[in-house]
Amino acid sequence: MALYYAPEPGDNEAALARLYSVRESIDNIDAALVHLLAERFKFTKFVGRLKAEHGLPPADPARERVQIQRLRSLAAESHLDPEFAEKWFNFVVAEVIHHHVEAAEAVGERDEASDADAAPASEDIEP
Amino acid sequence: MALYYAPEPGDNEAALARLYSVRESIDNIDAALVHLLAERFKFTKFVGRLKAEHGLPPADPARERVQIQRLRSLAAESHLDPEFAEKWFNFVVAEVIHHHVEAAEAVGERDEASDADAAPASEDIEP
């Protein structure tokens, strides 16, 4: 691993300094991941609203299959386990569905007499 | 939502054009997320190796509590559900543990007579 040039054995001060530096990198990556996830959910919420307002079909299974294959391929390229990439995608998709259900409930509370603005059913949502 | 300036009702061509554009943005974000996750796992693998080689304690529960609180706070700032951010962190941590278990098994196969290089037990790992 090119990243790894080890401190001398027994040099615990150097090892701790390296540990704290790597933790800073992990924290930076985590902040970037959280902000990107936030941005992703803005886009998927937008898609839900756009489709509902224009009568477009909420789900697109072909698109989802392409997404998964692409993520598996990107994972393999970057030495991330493709199985994990797919599990991770499904985990994020579950949250997208959760958002759509919440949106549907909010619409239901706002206007129980009409379902014109209702969000799509949870099993039919584009991730 | 500032992002959302809607195509005219009934203008399905404009709605589809907008949809395809947003999908490109989602795909870009997903690629960035996968590459950042790959980078994060490089760092956590490095930490596991550094700690094993220098006899540093594998787990640091105080560090983990700080990580979770920080991610919840970053999520709130960026309008991401803090509960989701914490669930997401735990999901990623489960994969870190999986890596460490695999590493321990690999060491076990390589050198059954010695556990000097063994990875830490799955319940004691720094995420």
Interface residues (C-beta under 8 A of the other chain):
Chain A: M1 L3 Y4 A6 P7 P9 D11 N12 A15 L16 R18 L19 V22 R23 S25 I26 D27 I29 D30 A31 A32 L33 V34 H35 L36 L37 A38 E39 R40 F41 K42 F43 T44 K45 F46 V47 R49 L50 K51 E53 H54 G55 L56 R63 Q67 R70 L71 L74 A75 S78 H79 L80 D81 F84 A85 W88 F89 F91 E95
Chain B: M1 L3 Y4 A6 P7 P9 D11 N12 A15 L16 R18 L19 V22 R23 S25 I26 D27 I29 D30 A31 A32 L33 V34 H35 L36 L37 A38 E39 R40 F41 K42 F43 T44 K45 F46 V47 R49 L50 K51 E53 H54 G55 L56 R63 Q67 R70 L71 L74 A75 S78 H79 L80 D81 F84 A85 W88 F89 F91 E95
